[in-house]
Amino acid sequence: MKKIYLTLMCATGLLMLVACGSKGSDKENPEKENAEAVEESSETAEAEEAAADADVWSDPAKVEELDLNALYASGDFKTGTTVIFEDDQHKETAGQIPSQWDVKSGTAEVGEAEGGKYICASGGDCHLFPLVNNGSNAYLPEKFAAEFQFLFGKDAWYHVYLFDSEENEVANITFTPTLIEWNAAKTDDNWIHGDLDELDKVFSKTKWNHFGLTFDNGNLKIFLNGKRVTNLGNIKSCGHLMINCTESDGKSHFIKNIKISK
């Protein structure tokens, strides 16, 4: 009996020594403890930031609707009186490919939230061509306006391209939550470039935003939320347009109420 008791006592003592030694080794490495704590804190902060971005930027169910009539009344952008193409998605079925578009790459389907329906573009580099006049490449007149509403995902990029009837690029416009860039071909075959940053106060995180452009016999103007960004002159004539959504960080792009008018 004494032998068993002594054996148990020795085993217990040995375990206590191992435990104490382990604690002591941790105390001897405070830098390791601090580094692990900092890393854990950083990971938590990044996760919380990502969740906040997803909630604010990328969910059509959590943003306010845009008052288009107020934008037309108070902003620089004016829509045309005759509609060439219009898609407000109200006749579409959620979960289906938008019927008025030729999706030439990537994926796009109709989504629905309390505020209405929209196009969700994802699947990488998504190229959307509006189907006008049975897929014509020459439906844009010498005077027209194009517009749509959009939401941002974190680090998302939107692109709008203008082409002539022979598929030659006339202009491209790129915008992110903080930056817009534009390139346009002039009639003398030279290209004009420009950009504007610090757009945080122009774009809204809590409601739908508005992109617009007008073309009037070579005069191209670009608008963000009703305010003119740039005015370019002597630009080549256009035949058709494309909206390109470049997926980033796994986020989707959302657009709706697309209209081309003259």
C-alpha positions in Angstrom: 0.0 0.0 0.0 2.9 2.3 0.9 4.5 1.5 -2.4 1.4 2.5 -4.4 1.0 5.7 -2.3 4.7 6.7 -2.9 4.3 5.9 -6.6 1.3 8.2 -6.9 3.0 10.9 -5.0 6.0 10.8 -7.3 3.8 10.9 -10.4 1.9 13.9 -9.1 5.1 15.7 -8.2 6.5 15.0 -11.7 3.3 16.4 -13.4 3.5 19.5 -11.2 7.1 20.0 -12.2 6.3 19.7 -15.9 3.4 22.1 -15.6 5.5 24.7 -13.7 8.3 24.3 -16.2 5.8 24.9 -19.0 4.5 28.1 -17.4 8.0 29.2 -16.7 9.0 28.8 -20.3 6.0 31.0 -21.4 7.1 33.7 -18.9 10.6 33.5 -20.2 9.2 34.5 -23.7 7.1 37.6 -23.2 8.0 38.8 -26.8 6.4 35.6 -28.2 3.2 36.2 -26.1 3.0 39.8 -27.2 3.5 38.9 -30.9 0.7 36.3 -30.7 -1.6 38.7 -29.0 -0.9 41.4 -31.6 -1.5 38.9 -34.4 -4.8 37.7 -32.9 -5.9 41.3 -32.4 -5.0 42.2 -36.0 -6.9 39.2 -37.4 -10.0 40.1 -35.3 -9.9 43.7 -36.6 -9.5 42.6 -40.2 -12.5 40.3 -39.8 -14.6 43.0 -38.3 -13.6 45.4 -41.0 -14.5 42.9 -43.7 -17.9 42.2 -42.1 -18.6 46.0 -41.9 -17.7 46.5 -45.6 -19.9 43.6 -46.6 -22.8 45.0 -44.6 -22.5 48.6 -45.8 -21.3 48.3 -49.4 -22.5 45.1 -51.0 -26.0 44.3 -49.8 -28.8 45.9 -51.8 -31.2 45.1 -49.0 -29.4 47.5 -46.6 -29.1 50.7 -48.7 -31.5 53.6 -49.5 -33.1 54.2 -52.8 -32.0 57.0 -55.0 -34.4 59.8 -55.8 -33.9 60.1 -59.5 -36.4 63.0 -59.9 -34.5 65.0 -57.3 -31.2 64.2 -59.0 -32.5 65.4 -62.4 -33.9 68.5 -60.9 -30.8 69.6 -58.8 -27.9 68.0 -60.7 -26.0 68.8 -63.9 -27.1 65.5 -65.6 -30.2 65.6 -67.8 -31.7 62.5 -69.3 -33.0 62.5 -72.9 -36.7 62.6 -73.9 -36.8 59.6 -76.2 -35.8 56.2 -74.8 -33.4 54.0 -76.9 -32.9 51.3 -74.3 -34.3 50.9 -70.8 -34.0 48.1 -68.2 -35.4 48.6 -64.7 -35.6 44.8 -64.2 -39.2 44.9 -62.9 -40.3 42.4 -65.6 -37.4 40.0 -64.9 -37.4 36.9 -62.7 -35.0 36.8 -59.8 -32.3 34.2 -60.3 -32.4 34.3 -64.1 -30.0 35.9 -66.6 -31.2 39.4 -67.5 -33.1 39.0 -70.7 -32.2 42.4 -72.2 -28.4 41.9 -72.1 -25.8 39.9 -73.9 -23.4 38.6 -71.2 -20.2 38.0 -73.2 -18.1 37.0 -70.2 -18.4 36.4 -66.5 -21.9 35.8 -65.1 -24.9 38.0 -64.3 -28.3 37.3 -62.9 -31.3 39.2 -61.6 -31.5 39.8 -57.8 -34.3 41.1 -55.7 -34.4 43.1 -52.5 -37.1 45.2 -50.7 -36.3 48.2 -52.9 -36.8 46.2 -56.1 -34.8 44.1 -58.6 -31.3 44.6 -59.9 -28.5 42.9 -61.9 -25.8 41.1 -59.9 -22.6 40.9 -62.0 -20.0 38.4 -60.8 -18.0 35.4 -62.0 -14.9 37.4 -62.6 -14.6 39.9 -65.5 -18.3 40.4 -66.5 -19.0 42.2 -69.8 -22.6 43.4 -70.4 -23.9 44.6 -73.8 -27.5 46.0 -74.0 -29.5 44.3 -76.7 -30.7 47.1 -78.9 -32.1 46.7 -82.4 -31.4 42.9 -82.4 -27.8 43.4 -81.2 -26.9 46.3 -83.5 -23.5 47.9 -83.1 -24.7 51.3 -84.4 -27.7 52.4 -82.2 -26.1 55.5 -80.6 -27.0 58.8 -82.3 -24.9 61.9 -82.4 -26.7 63.1 -79.3 -27.5 60.7 -76.5 -27.4 60.2 -72.7 -26.6 56.9 -70.8 -27.1 56.2 -67.2 -27.4 53.6 -64.5 -27.4 53.1 -60.7 -24.8 51.1 -58.9 -23.5 49.9 -55.6 -19.9 49.4 -54.5 -18.2 46.3 -53.1 -14.9 46.8 -51.3 -12.2 47.6 -53.9 -14.7 47.1 -56.7 -14.1 48.5 -60.2 -16.7 49.6 -62.8 -15.9 50.3 -66.4 -18.0 51.9 -69.1 -16.8 51.5 -72.7 -18.0 53.3 -75.9 -17.3 51.8 -79.3 -17.9 52.8 -82.9 -20.0 50.7 -85.2 -16.8 48.7 -86.3 -16.0 47.7 -82.7 -13.2 50.2 -82.3 -12.9 51.7 -78.8 -13.9 55.4 -78.6 -13.8 55.9 -74.8 -13.4 54.0 -71.6 -14.3 55.3 -68.1 -13.2 53.5 -64.9 -14.5 54.3 -61.4 -13.9 52.9 -57.9 -15.1 54.2 -54.5 -12.3 56.8 -54.5 -11.2 57.3 -58.1 -12.4 57.9 -61.6 -10.3 57.8 -64.8 -11.2 58.4 -68.4 -9.7 58.0 -71.8 -11.3 59.1 -75.1 -10.3 59.2 -78.8 -10.5 62.6 -80.5 -11.3 63.0 -84.1 -7.6 63.6 -84.9 -6.8 60.1 -83.6 -5.2 61.5 -80.5 -6.4 60.2 -77.1 -7.2 62.5 -74.1 -6.7 61.2 -70.6 -7.7 62.4 -67.1 -8.6 61.3 -63.6 -10.0 62.6 -60.4 -9.4 61.1 -56.9 -10.7 61.7 -53.4 -14.3 60.8 -54.4 -15.3 59.6 -50.9 -17.6 62.6 -50.5 -19.1 62.2 -54.0 -20.1 58.5 -53.6 -22.5 57.3 -51.0 -22.0 54.1 -48.9 -25.6 54.1 -47.7 -27.7 54.4 -50.9 -27.6 53.7 -54.6 -25.2 55.9 -56.7 -25.7 57.2 -60.2 -23.4 57.2 -63.2 -24.3 59.3 -66.3 -22.7 60.4 -69.5 -23.9 62.6 -72.4 -22.6 62.8 -75.9 -23.6 65.8 -78.1 -21.9 65.9 -81.5 -18.4 65.2 -80.2 -18.8 66.7 -76.7 -18.6 64.0 -74.1 -19.5 64.8 -70.4 -19.3 62.4 -67.5 -21.4 62.7 -64.3 -21.3 61.1 -60.9 -24.4 61.4 -58.7 -25.6 64.2 -60.9 -22.5 66.3 -60.8 -20.3 66.8 -63.8 -16.8 65.3 -63.5 -15.4 66.2 -66.9 -16.2 67.8 -70.2 -14.3 66.4 -73.3 -14.5 68.0 -76.8 -14.0 66.8 -80.3 -14.5 63.1 -79.5 -15.2 60.5 -82.2 -18.7 59.3 -82.8 -20.0 56.3 -80.9 -22.0 53.3 -82.1 -22.7 51.2 -78.9 -21.6 50.8 -75.3 -20.7 48.1 -72.8 -20.7 48.0 -69.0 -17.8 46.0 -67.5 -17.7 44.8 -63.8 -14.4 43.6 -62.6 -15.0 41.4 -59.6 -12.6 42.0 -56.7 -12.1 40.3 -53.3 -15.0 38.0 -54.0 -17.5 40.8 -54.0 -20.3 41.2 -56.6 -21.3 44.3 -58.5 -24.9 45.6 -58.5 -26.5 47.8 -61.2 -30.0 48.8 -62.0 -32.2 51.3 -63.8 -30.1 51.4 -67.0 -31.3 53.8 -69.6 -30.0 55.1 -72.9 -32.0 58.1 -74.3 -31.8 60.9 -76.9 
